[in-house]
Amino acid sequence: MSPIPRRTVLRAAAVAGAAAHSSLLLGAPAHAARPAADGPKTADGPVRITWLEEGGLGAAPGSTFGVPWPKGGVRAGTEFSLAAEDGRKVPVQTWATAYWPDGTVKWTAHAVGPEAGDAAAYRLTPGAAPAAPAKAVTVGRRGGTVEVDTGAITVRIGQDGKALVKSVRRGGTEIARNGRLVLLRQGEIDDGDQGSQKWERFDGDIEKVTVEQDGPVRAVVRIEGRHRRGSRGWLPFGIRLYFHAGAESFRMLHTITYDGDEHKDFIRGLGVRFTVPMRDEHHDRHIRLGGEGRGLLSEAVRGITGLRRDPGAEVRARQVRGEKLPDPATWDQRVTSRLQYIPTWGDYTLGQLSADGFTVRKRTKPGHGWIAAGGGRRASGFGYVGGVSGGLSFGLRDFWRKHPTQLDVRGAADDEAEVTVWLWSPEAQPMDLRFYHDGLGQDTHEKQLEGLNITYEDYEPGFGTPYGIARTSELMFWANAATPDAETLARQAEAVQTPPQLVAPPEHLAATQVFGGLFAPVDRSTPAKAKLEDHLDFLFTYYKEQVEQRRWYGFWDYGDIMHTYDPDRHQWRYDVGGYAWDNSELSPDLWLWYAYLRSGRADIFRFAEAMTRHTGEVDVYHLGEWAGLGTRHGVQHYADSAKQQRISTAVYRRPYYFLTADERCGDLMHALVDSDETFLALDPLRKIRTEPYEPDPRALAIGLGTDWSGLAAAWLTEWERRGPKAAKAEEKLKATMRTIARMPNGFCTGEGLYDIETGEFAETGKKVSMSHLSAMFGQVEICAELIHLTDVEGFEEAWLQYCRLYGATREEQQAELGGYATNLILQQGHSRLTAYAASRLEDERDKYATRAWREFYTKDRWGYSESSPWRTERITGPMALVEGSGASWVDTNTTALYGLAAIQNLALIGDRIPE
């Protein structure tokens, strides 16, 4: 391998990047600069922080956000202050989520509570002491419980047993108690005309409680356990409760991992349940259920509106507003003397069994008939039960998007009401996770490969199992001193559906170089750049609209998109093997996150957020022999037998984690640190190897592309987060980098024999093997970060060699490698490798920049061009199930690679774009 002198690496970009960052910190506008190489920068001024969407904090308990810092700019232990634009100091809690190798801080996380208010913008300043909250949130252990006091409410959390939340008090009033988990199981599914299956109820049983943060602004309590009935425990859960200083509410992050037998363990209902004391007179008790938008069903348990006799206009108005009514003796006595004859409505149910319809019904009490109370398309997933002396608001995020869901209120006319937020409605069909077909005679590898050649699905008996997949849901609860007014309730409902998120601007994100310098802020300064921006906008808008048109919703499905379109049916190929759910194929996750990082657009952030929640959990195994591996694209998210690192890779989770400090996302990445051990359990190339191979821990066959990049992403993340296995992760990361660099053909070797103990690859000969997939699952991004972070001898040269030679001629490959690779397709997606070479090789910048743009614009079969339609066609009438739009020329593989190539080429060689 021809070495590349270090002196040829661009250095001028570092100066430009530092200047842009300095001006940004001081509040001046910053222009996009070419990615910086090395060299420390300073952070000597505030960063402007704004809300992702307008509206401020609203009724939410708080917000947590991440901010990056340039290498060498912020020392460990630095304090941060936050102030609104008017100079008002805002209490903030800060902690580091990642460090640069020199020990300076790379990412910080910051939490604010209700005292942040609704200012349009804030200034985050390093090196200044933070303001203290009026009353800090505190956490203590006493009497077998963990007690959290926000200053507004006190929550007692159980350390064992079934009650996760023993009580929620506001002052001297208990608002709710006995918060617990509910699971309904059904042993079989009735496929005929008769139903006779019994349900079993399992309750959440606590096994471990951990206080992860204890203030002063934010506290986090983690509860782990499993659902239990008698001697059987299954469906492990992980609950995190989030509290903020001064907040009257708290947030719950609820995760389940499926560990049942999909042929016997059908989930009939899955929910969170609270008991709410009812102290007030029936006419002073209220029910609120969120409808469409800001709509609310507002009723009293004993309503006095619409009666034959009128208690008085002011009395009626006060009940509608949820206020305490005057003594009934002051009402019209024709009403007062007959109060006992007015029914009390104790039970309410709002069910959202599809993305397009919800219904509400109520009854007086069990044993009596239900009365229809209305309905609509998409409910907000929010409710309230209580009275003038206090009550509980509750809500489930993505309520209609992750159907079938349901809200139940029971016993509101009794001394205690029961509230259940159903994550899976018991009125829906049971959750059916069985594999969708019988293998069609594919009982040998040869027949399975034949099946792959027709349906594009890699089938293997026993591999289409859901055992080990997971799903996270987000809930919010308010302890109200009295029944809130309609506006307050509407604001609470909005906080449930769109939790307020603070963010740093794209200019700051780009200038700090935290993701390897592969993006720059949106730039429409020339016609050529403007056209690329238009194309990027078109593609994102199209997928956003397709999610709605095709109803890519549901408990397990929401957040994913489809792989390939079927122009004959005017439908995506939802039922054709590997053409169905995309499962991160060719990195749409990264396309979306890079699109957000450079634009700051809220709609892109929310789209990427939903995908990250889905692909990191549903498409990846978290238990069992394949824990740490993800599943390739298919009709079901777990159907395909290719279980690989390229899907589970931490590179897809990193942006969301660092932008939000989401602990669950952090768990997912930490769990991958030892995923090199999965190669002992499963050889990803087992079906196509021609030579004998048995996994050997001292000589594991690991691909230097999709396999190594997934391992490297996990090790890098653990190392820079200073996780419990950081030293081991750093050692293995650098050992693999060092030994890849030593191979005569570096990354162009394709595969190496890896020692799981030392983390090293064995010496190889001058083998040549390059695949069109190797670099397309996060390797470009991880290598750029590693080169910016580290100085492992020979690694940059090895990666630049691959970048230079993938798109080179056979003659060029032969001359440098002693051989050449064939079928090197996806040239448009790989143009960003050539662009990266141009950005790092000063002496040959023009040569590689010219080639990169030529590769980008001269597409092969898999690519878009200026002559692509760049429009959709209207689908009407009997052509499709739902009228809407289609673009038969669009597929997700091409979209992801086009998006990433356009974004990265503009950042790296945007000054060389041909007009």
Residue pairs with C-beta under 8 A, 6 or more apart in sequence:
1 744
1 745
1 746
1 797
1 798
1 801
1 816
2 801
2 816
3 794
3 797
4 796
4 797
4 800
4 801
4 841
8 840
8 841
8 842
8 843
8 844
9 37
9 796
9 840
9 841
9 842
10 34
10 37
10 839
10 840
10 841
10 842
10 845
11 37
11 39
11 842
12 34
13 33
13 34
13 35
13 36
13 37
13 517
13 839
14 36
14 37
14 38
14 39
16 33
16 34
16 36
17 33
17 34
17 35
17 36
17 41
17 70
17 511
17 513
17 517
18 36
18 39
18 41
18 42
18 70
19 33
20 30
20 31
20 32
20 33
20 507
20 511
21 30
21 41
21 43
21 70
21 508
21 511
21 512
22 41
22 42
22 44
22 45
23 29
23 30
24 30
24 47
24 505
24 507
24 508
24 511
25 43
25 44
25 45
25 46
25 47
25 508
26 44
26 45
27 45
27 46
27 48
29 507
30 507
30 508
30 511
32 507
32 510
32 520
32 521
32 523
32 907
32 910
33 511
33 520
34 517
34 839
34 907
34 908
34 911
35 513
35 516
35 517
35 518
35 784
35 788
35 839
35 907
35 908
36 513
36 517
36 788
37 788
37 840
38 71
38 788
38 791
39 71
39 72
40 70
40 71
40 72
40 73
40 102
40 104
41 70
41 71
41 72
41 73
41 512
42 70
42 72
42 73
43 69
43 70
43 73
43 74
43 126
45 125
46 123
46 124
46 125
47 67
47 123
47 124
47 125
47 504
47 505
47 508
48 121
48 122
48 123
48 124
48 504
48 505
48 508
49 65
49 67
49 82
49 121
49 122
49 123
49 124
49 502
49 503
49 504
50 120
50 121
50 122
50 502
50 503
50 505
51 120
51 500
51 501
51 502
51 503
52 500
52 501
52 502
52 503
52 602
52 605
53 498
53 500
53 501
53 602
55 118
55 494
55 500
56 116
56 117
56 118
56 119
56 120
56 500
57 63
57 112
57 114
57 116
57 117
57 118
57 500
58 118
58 491
58 494
58 495
58 500
59 249
59 478
59 488
59 491
59 492
59 494
59 495
60 249
60 476
60 495
60 499
60 500
61 113
61 114
61 150
61 242
61 243
61 244
61 247
61 248
61 249
61 250
61 251
61 476
62 111
62 112
62 113
62 114
62 116
62 217
62 218
62 242
62 244
62 247
63 111
63 112
63 116
63 499
63 500
63 501
63 502
64 109
64 110
64 111
64 112
64 218
64 660
64 661
64 662
65 109
65 110
65 501
65 502
65 503
65 504
65 659
65 660
65 661
66 97
66 107
66 108
66 109
66 110
66 504
66 657
66 658
66 659
66 660
66 661
67 107
67 108
67 110
67 124
67 504
67 508
68 106
68 107
68 504
68 508
68 509
68 512
68 514
68 658
69 104
69 105
69 106
69 107
69 108
69 126
69 512
70 511
70 512
70 513
71 100
71 102
71 104
71 106
71 513
71 788
72 100
72 102
72 104
73 104
73 105
73 126
73 512
74 104
74 105
74 108
74 126
75 103
75 104
75 105
76 96
76 99
76 103
76 104
76 105
78 105
78 126
78 127
79 94
79 126
79 127
79 128
79 129
79 130
80 92
80 94
80 108
80 110
80 124
80 125
80 126
80 127
80 128
80 130
81 89
81 92
81 124
81 125
81 128
81 129
81 130
81 131
82 89
82 90
82 91
82 92
82 110
82 112
82 116
82 122
82 123
82 124
82 125
82 130
82 131
83 89
83 90
83 122
83 123
83 125
84 90
84 116
84 117
84 119
84 121
84 122
85 119
85 120
85 121
85 122
85 123
86 119
88 117
88 119
89 130
89 131
90 112
90 115
90 116
90 117
90 119
90 122
90 131
91 112
91 113
91 115
91 116
91 130
91 131
91 132
91 133
91 134
91 216
91 217
91 245
92 110
92 111
92 112
92 124
92 130
92 131
92 217
93 110
93 111
93 112
93 130
93 213
93 215
93 216
93 217
93 218
94 108
94 109
94 110
94 111
94 130
95 108
95 109
95 213
95 661
96 105
96 106
96 107
96 108
96 109
97 107
97 108
97 109
97 657
97 658
97 661
97 721
98 105
98 106
98 107
98 658
98 720
98 721
99 105
99 106
99 720
99 721
99 722
100 106
100 720
100 789
101 789
101 790
106 514
106 720
107 514
107 658
109 661
110 124
110 502
111 217
111 218
111 244
112 217
112 244
112 502
113 133
113 137
113 150
113 217
113 218
113 244
113 245
113 246
113 247
114 244
114 245
114 246
114 247
115 133
115 134
115 245
115 246
116 122
122 502
124 504
132 216
133 151
133 216
133 217
133 245
133 246
134 151
134 245
134 246
135 150
135 151
135 245
135 246
136 151
136 215
136 216
136 217
136 245
137 148
137 149
137 150
137 151
137 214
137 215
137 216
137 217
137 218
137 219
137 243
137 244
137 245
138 148
138 149
138 214
138 215
138 219
139 146
139 147
139 148
139 211
139 214
139 215
139 219
139 221
140 146
140 147
140 149
141 147
141 159
144 158
144 159
144 160
145 156
145 157
145 158
145 159
145 166
146 156
146 157
146 159
146 209
146 211
146 221
147 154
147 155
147 156
147 157
148 154
148 155
148 157
148 219
148 221
148 241
148 243
148 250
150 219
150 243
150 244
150 245
150 246
150 247
150 248
150 250
151 245
151 246
152 170
152 246
152 247
152 248
152 479
153 168
153 169
153 170
153 175
153 247
153 248
153 249
153 250
153 479
154 167
154 168
154 169
154 170
155 165
155 167
155 168
155 169
155 241
155 243
155 250
156 165
156 166
156 167
156 169
157 164
157 165
157 166
157 209
157 221
157 223
157 241
158 164
158 165
158 166
158 206
158 209
159 206
159 209
160 206
161 205
161 206
162 180
162 203
162 204
162 205
162 206
163 177
163 178
163 179
163 180
164 179
164 180
164 181
164 204
164 206
164 223
164 239
165 176
165 177
165 178
165 179
165 180
165 241
165 274
166 177
166 178
166 179
167 174
167 176
167 177
168 174
168 175
168 176
168 177
168 179
168 274
168 392
168 477
168 479
169 175
169 479
170 248
170 390
170 479
170 480
170 481
171 481
173 389
173 390
173 481
174 277
175 276
175 277
175 386
175 390
175 391
175 392
175 479
175 480
176 274
176 275
176 276
176 277
176 392
176 419
176 477
176 479
177 274
177 275
177 276
177 277
178 273
178 274
178 275
179 272
179 273
179 274
180 203
180 204
180 272
180 273
180 274
181 203
181 204
181 227
181 237
181 239
181 254
181 271
181 272
181 273
182 201
182 202
182 203
182 204
182 269
182 270
182 271
182 272
182 273
182 420
183 201
183 202
183 203
183 204
183 227
183 235
183 267
183 269
183 270
183 271
184 199
184 200
184 201
184 202
184 267
184 268
184 269
184 270
184 426
185 199
185 200
185 201
185 202
185 229
185 265
185 266
185 267
185 268
186 197
186 198
186 199
186 200
186 266
186 267
186 268
186 430
187 197
187 198
187 200
187 264
187 265
187 266
188 197
188 264
188 266
189 197
189 266
189 429
189 430
189 432
190 196
190 197
199 268
199 269
199 426
200 229
201 229
202 227
202 228
202 229
202 232
202 234
202 235
203 227
203 228
203 229
204 225
204 226
204 227
204 228
204 237
205 225
205 226
205 227
205 228
205 233
206 223
206 224
206 225
207 224
207 225
207 226
208 222
208 223
208 224
208 225
209 221
209 222
209 223
209 224
210 221
210 222
210 224
211 219
211 220
211 221
211 222
212 220
212 221
212 222
212 240
212 663
213 219
213 220
215 245
216 245
217 244
217 245
218 242
218 243
218 244
218 245
219 242
219 243
219 244
220 240
220 241
220 242
220 243
220 663
221 240
221 241
221 243
222 238
222 239
222 240
222 663
223 237
223 238
223 239
223 240
223 241
224 236
224 237
224 238
224 239
225 236
225 237
226 233
226 234
226 235
226 236
226 237
227 233
227 234
227 235
227 237
234 259
234 260
234 265
235 256
235 257
235 258
235 259
235 260
235 267
236 256
236 257
236 259
236 623
237 254
237 255
237 256
237 257
238 255
238 257
238 664
238 667
239 252
239 253
239 254
239 255
240 252
240 253
240 663
240 664
241 250
241 251
241 252
242 250
242 251
242 252
242 253
243 250
248 478
248 479
248 480
248 481
249 393
249 476
249 477
249 478
249 479
249 492
250 476
250 477
251 474
251 475
251 476
251 477
251 499
252 272
252 474
252 475
252 476
252 477
253 472
253 473
253 474
253 663
253 664
254 272
254 423
254 472
254 473
254 474
254 475
255 470
255 471
255 472
255 473
255 617
255 664
256 270
256 470
256 471
257 468
257 469
257 470
257 622
257 623
258 433
258 466
258 467
258 468
258 469
258 470
259 467
259 468
259 623
259 624
260 467
262 432
262 433
262 434
262 435
262 465
262 466
262 467
263 434
266 430
266 431
266 432
267 424
267 430
267 431
268 424
268 426
268 430
268 431
269 422
269 424
269 425
269 426
270 422
270 423
270 424
270 431
271 406
271 420
271 421
271 422
271 423
271 424
272 420
272 421
272 423
272 475
273 418
273 419
273 420
273 421
274 392
274 394
274 418
274 419
274 477
275 416
275 417
275 418
275 419
276 385
276 386
276 391
276 392
276 416
276 417
276 418
276 419
277 415
277 416
278 285
278 386
278 387
278 411
278 412
278 413
278 414
278 415
278 416
278 417
279 387
279 389
279 390
280 324
280 387
280 388
280 389
281 302
281 325
281 387
282 300
282 301
282 302
282 344
282 413
283 300
283 301
283 302
283 303
283 304
283 319
283 325
283 328
283 339
284 300
284 324
284 325
284 387
284 388
284 389
285 300
285 301
285 302
285 385
285 386
285 387
285 412
285 413
286 298
286 299
286 300
286 301
286 322
286 384
286 385
286 386
286 387
286 391
286 483
287 297
287 298
287 299
287 300
287 301
287 345
287 348
287 383
287 384
287 385
287 409
287 412
288 296
288 297
288 298
288 299
288 382
288 383
288 384
288 385
288 393
288 483
288 489
289 296
289 297
289 348
289 350
289 360
289 379
289 382
289 383
289 407
290 296
290 297
290 379
290 380
290 381
290 382
290 383
290 395
290 489
290 493
291 297
291 358
291 360
291 374
291 376
291 379
291 380
292 376
292 377
292 378
292 379
292 380
293 380
294 380
294 490
294 493
294 494
295 376
295 380
296 486
296 489
296 490
296 493
297 350
297 360
297 373
297 374
298 320
298 322
298 486
299 345
299 362
300 319
301 344
301 345
301 346
301 412
301 413
302 339
302 342
302 343
302 344
302 345
302 413
303 319
303 342
303 345
304 311
304 315
304 316
304 319
304 325
304 335
304 342
305 316
305 319
305 320
307 335
307 342
309 332
309 334
309 335
309 338
310 316
310 332
310 335
311 328
311 331
311 332
311 335
311 336
312 331
312 332
315 325
315 326
315 331
318 324
318 325
318 326
319 325
321 485
321 486
322 388
322 482
322 483
322 484
322 485
323 388
323 483
324 388
324 482
328 335
328 336
328 339
329 336
343 364
344 364
344 365
344 413
345 362
345 363
345 364
345 412
345 413
346 363
346 364
346 365
346 410
346 411
346 412
346 413
346 414
346 417
347 362
347 363
347 364
347 365
347 366
347 408
347 409
347 410
347 411
347 412
348 360
348 361
348 362
348 373
348 407
348 408
348 409
348 412
349 360
349 361
349 362
349 370
349 406
349 407
349 408
349 409
349 427
350 358
350 359
350 360
350 379
350 383
350 406
350 407
351 358
351 359
351 404
351 405
351 406
351 425
351 427
352 358
352 378
352 379
352 381
352 399
352 400
352 403
352 404
352 405
352 406
352 425
353 403
353 404
353 425
353 427
353 428
354 403
354 404
355 378
355 400
355 401
355 403
355 551
355 553
355 554
356 377
356 378
356 551
357 375
357 376
357 377
358 375
358 376
358 377
358 378
358 379
358 400
359 372
359 374
359 375
360 372
360 373
360 374
360 375
361 370
361 371
361 372
361 373
362 370
362 371
362 373
363 369
363 370
363 371
364 413
365 411
365 413
377 400
378 399
378 400
379 399
379 400
379 407
380 395
380 399
380 493
380 494
380 496
380 497
381 395
381 396
381 397
381 398
381 399
381 400
381 405
381 407
381 493
381 496
381 497
382 393
382 394
382 395
382 399
382 489
382 492
382 493
382 496
382 497
383 393
383 394
383 395
383 407
383 409
383 419
384 391
384 392
384 393
384 394
384 480
384 483
384 484
384 489
385 391
385 392
385 409
385 412
385 417
385 419
386 392
386 480
386 482
386 483
387 482
387 483
388 482
388 483
389 482
390 479
390 480
390 481
390 482
391 480
391 482
391 483
392 419
392 477
392 478
392 479
392 480
393 477
393 478
393 480
393 484
393 489
393 492
394 407
394 419
394 421
394 475
394 476
394 477
394 478
395 421
395 475
395 476
395 477
395 492
395 493
395 495
395 496
395 497
396 405
396 407
396 421
396 423
396 473
396 474
396 475
396 496
397 473
397 474
397 475
397 476
397 496
397 497
397 499
398 473
398 474
398 497
398 558
398 610
399 405
399 497
400 553
401 553
401 558
401 610
402 423
402 473
402 553
402 554
402 555
402 558
403 425
403 428
403 553
403 554
403 555
404 424
404 425
404 427
404 428
404 429
404 555
405 422
405 423
405 424
405 425
406 420
406 422
406 425
406 426
406 427
407 419
407 420
407 421
407 422
408 418
408 419
408 420
408 422
409 417
409 418
409 419
410 417
410 418
410 419
410 420
411 417
411 418
421 475
423 473
423 555
424 431
424 555
431 555
433 466
435 464
435 465
435 636
435 639
436 464
436 635
436 636
436 639
439 459
439 461
440 451
440 459
441 447
442 448
442 450
442 451
442 459
442 460
442 461
443 461
445 687
448 458
448 459
448 460
448 641
448 687
449 687
449 688
451 457
451 459
451 577
452 458
452 459
452 577
452 578
454 577
455 576
455 577
455 578
455 579
456 576
456 577
456 578
456 579
457 577
457 578
457 634
457 635
457 639
457 640
458 578
458 632
458 640
458 641
458 642
458 687
459 640
459 641
460 641
460 687
463 640
463 641
463 643
464 636
464 638
464 639
464 640
464 641
465 638
466 638
467 621
467 623
467 624
468 621
468 622
468 623
468 624
468 626
468 627
469 617
469 618
469 619
469 620
469 621
469 622
469 637
469 638
470 617
470 618
470 620
470 622
471 555
471 556
471 617
471 618
472 613
472 617
472 664
474 499
475 496
476 492
476 495
476 496
476 499
478 484
478 492
484 492
498 606
501 605
501 660
503 600
503 605
503 659
505 600
506 521
506 522
506 597
506 598
506 599
506 600
507 521
509 519
509 597
509 598
510 517
510 519
510 520
510 521
510 597
510 598
510 907
513 788
514 658
515 594
515 597
515 654
515 655
515 781
515 784
515 785
516 781
516 783
516 784
516 785
516 787
516 788
517 784
517 788
517 839
517 907
517 908
518 594
518 780
518 781
518 784
518 832
518 836
518 903
518 904
518 907
518 908
519 594
519 597
519 598
519 903
519 904
519 907
520 598
520 906
520 907
520 910
521 598
521 599
522 533
522 598
522 599
523 529
523 533
523 906
523 910
524 530
524 533
526 913
526 915
527 915
528 913
528 914
528 915
529 906
529 910
529 913
531 866
532 902
532 906
532 913
534 870
535 864
535 870
535 898
535 902
536 595
536 899
536 902
536 903
538 870
538 871
539 890
539 895
539 898
539 899
540 592
540 595
540 603
540 604
540 607
540 899
542 872
542 885
542 887
542 890
543 561
543 607
543 892
543 895
544 603
544 607
545 884
545 885
546 552
546 561
546 562
546 572
547 553
547 561
547 607
549 882
549 884
549 885
550 562
550 571
550 572
550 882
551 882
552 558
552 560
552 561
552 562
556 618
556 637
557 581
557 614
557 637
558 610
558 614
559 610
559 611
559 612
559 613
559 614
559 615
559 618
560 581
560 582
560 583
560 611
560 614
560 615
560 618
560 619
560 637
561 581
561 582
561 588
561 611
561 892
562 572
562 573
562 574
562 579
562 580
562 581
562 582
562 892
563 572
563 573
563 578
563 579
563 580
563 581
563 582
563 585
563 633
563 891
563 892
563 893
564 572
564 573
564 576
564 579
564 891
564 892
564 893
565 571
565 572
565 573
565 886
565 887
565 888
565 890
565 891
566 572
566 573
566 576
566 579
567 886
567 888
569 880
570 875
570 879
570 880
570 886
571 880
571 881
572 580
573 579
573 580
574 580
574 581
574 635
575 635
576 635
577 634
577 635
578 632
578 633
578 634
578 640
579 633
580 633
580 634
580 635
581 633
581 634
581 635
581 636
581 637
582 588
582 633
582 892
583 615
583 619
583 630
583 631
583 632
583 633
583 634
583 637
583 640
583 647
584 615
584 619
584 630
584 646
584 647
584 652
584 777
585 632
585 633
585 892
585 893
585 896
586 773
586 776
586 777
586 829
586 892
586 893
586 896
586 897
587 652
587 776
587 777
587 778
587 896
587 897
587 900
588 611
588 892
588 895
588 896
589 608
589 611
589 612
589 615
589 652
590 651
590 652
590 778
590 781
590 896
590 900
591 895
591 896
591 899
591 900
591 903
592 604
592 607
592 608
592 611
593 608
593 612
593 655
593 656
594 899
594 900
594 903
594 904
595 601
595 604
595 608
595 899
595 903
596 604
596 605
596 608
596 655
597 655
598 903
598 907
608 655
608 656
609 656
612 652
612 653
612 655
612 656
612 665
615 630
615 647
615 652
616 648
616 652
616 653
616 665
616 668
617 668
618 637
618 638
619 630
619 631
619 637
619 638
619 647
619 648
620 628
620 629
620 630
620 631
620 647
620 648
620 668
621 627
621 628
621 629
621 630
621 631
621 638
621 643
621 648
622 668
622 671
625 681
625 682
626 643
626 678
626 681
626 682
627 671
627 678
628 645
628 648
628 671
628 672
628 674
628 675
628 677
628 678
629 643
629 644
629 645
629 647
629 648
629 675
629 678
629 682
630 643
630 644
630 645
630 646
630 647
630 648
630 649
631 637
631 638
631 639
631 640
631 642
631 643
631 644
631 647
632 640
632 642
632 643
632 644
632 647
633 640
634 640
642 684
643 678
643 682
643 684
644 684
644 706
644 707
644 710
645 675
645 678
645 684
645 706
645 707
645 709
645 710
645 711
646 706
646 707
646 709
646 710
646 773
646 777
646 778
647 777
648 672
648 675
648 710
649 672
649 709
649 710
649 713
649 714
649 777
649 778
650 668
650 669
650 672
650 710
650 713
650 714
650 716
650 717
651 709
651 710
651 713
651 777
651 778
651 781
651 782
652 778
653 665
653 668
653 669
654 669
654 713
654 717
656 662
656 665
657 665
657 666
657 669
657 717
666 721
669 714
669 717
669 718
669 721
670 717
670 718
670 721
670 723
670 724
670 725
672 710
672 713
672 714
673 714
673 715
673 718
673 723
673 725
673 728
673 729
674 725
675 710
675 711
675 714
676 700
676 702
676 711
676 732
676 754
676 756
677 756
679 695
679 700
679 701
679 702
679 707
679 754
679 756
680 695
680 697
680 700
680 756
681 695
683 689
683 693
683 695
683 701
684 703
684 707
685 701
685 703
686 693
693 701
695 701
697 755
697 756
697 757
698 755
698 756
698 757
699 753
699 754
699 755
699 762
700 753
700 754
700 755
700 756
701 751
701 752
701 753
701 754
702 708
702 711
702 751
702 752
702 753
702 754
702 761
703 750
703 751
703 771
703 774
704 740
704 747
704 749
704 750
704 751
704 752
704 774
705 747
705 750
705 771
705 773
705 774
705 775
705 777
705 779
706 773
706 774
706 776
706 777
706 779
708 736
708 740
708 779
709 775
709 777
709 778
709 779
709 782
709 783
710 777
710 778
711 732
711 736
712 733
712 736
712 737
712 782
712 786
713 778
713 782
714 729
715 729
715 730
715 732
715 733
716 729
716 733
716 782
716 785
716 786
716 789
717 723
718 725
718 726
718 729
719 726
719 729
719 730
719 733
720 789
723 729
731 759
732 759
733 759
733 786
734 759
734 790
734 792
735 758
735 759
735 760
736 754
736 759
736 760
736 761
737 786
737 790
737 792
737 795
738 760
738 792
738 793
738 794
738 795
739 752
739 760
739 761
739 762
740 746
740 747
740 752
740 761
740 795
740 798
741 792
741 793
741 794
741 795
741 797
741 798
742 763
742 794
743 749
743 752
743 761
743 763
743 764
743 798
744 764
744 765
744 766
745 764
745 766
745 767
745 768
745 801
745 817
745 818
746 794
746 797
746 798
746 799
746 801
746 802
747 774
747 798
747 799
747 801
747 802
748 768
748 769
748 770
748 801
748 802
748 805
748 817
748 821
749 764
749 767
749 768
749 769
750 767
750 768
750 769
750 770
750 771
750 774
751 769
752 761
752 762
752 764
753 761
753 762
753 764
754 760
754 761
754 762
755 761
755 762
766 817
766 818
766 819
767 819
768 813
768 817
768 818
768 819
768 820
768 821
769 821
770 802
770 805
770 806
770 821
770 824
772 823
772 824
772 825
772 826
772 830
775 802
775 806
775 830
775 833
776 826
776 829
776 897
780 832
780 833
780 836
780 900
780 904
783 799
784 836
786 792
786 795
787 795
787 796
787 799
787 840
796 840
800 836
800 837
800 840
800 841
801 816
802 833
803 833
803 834
803 836
803 837
804 834
804 837
804 848
805 812
805 813
805 816
805 817
806 824
806 830
806 833
806 834
807 824
807 827
807 830
807 831
807 833
807 834
807 851
807 855
810 820
813 819
813 820
813 821
814 820
824 830
825 860
825 861
825 862
826 860
826 862
826 863
826 897
827 855
827 858
827 859
827 860
827 863
828 855
828 856
828 859
828 860
828 862
828 863
828 864
828 894
828 897
828 898
828 901
829 862
829 863
829 896
829 897
829 898
829 900
829 901
830 855
830 901
831 852
831 853
831 855
831 856
831 901
831 905
832 852
832 900
832 901
832 904
832 905
832 908
834 848
834 851
834 852
834 855
835 848
835 849
835 852
835 901
835 904
835 905
835 908
835 909
836 904
836 908
837 844
837 848
837 852
838 844
838 845
838 846
838 847
838 848
838 849
838 851
838 852
838 908
838 909
838 912
839 845
839 908
839 909
841 848
845 909
845 912
846 912
849 909
849 912
850 912
852 905
852 909
853 905
853 909
853 912
853 913
853 914
856 901
856 902
856 905
857 865
857 866
857 914
858 865
859 865
862 893
862 894
862 897
863 894
863 897
863 898
864 889
864 894
864 898
868 889
869 887
869 889
871 887
872 885
872 886
872 887
873 885
873 886
873 887
873 888
874 883
874 884
874 885
875 883
875 884
875 885
875 886
876 883
877 883
880 886
905 913
906 913
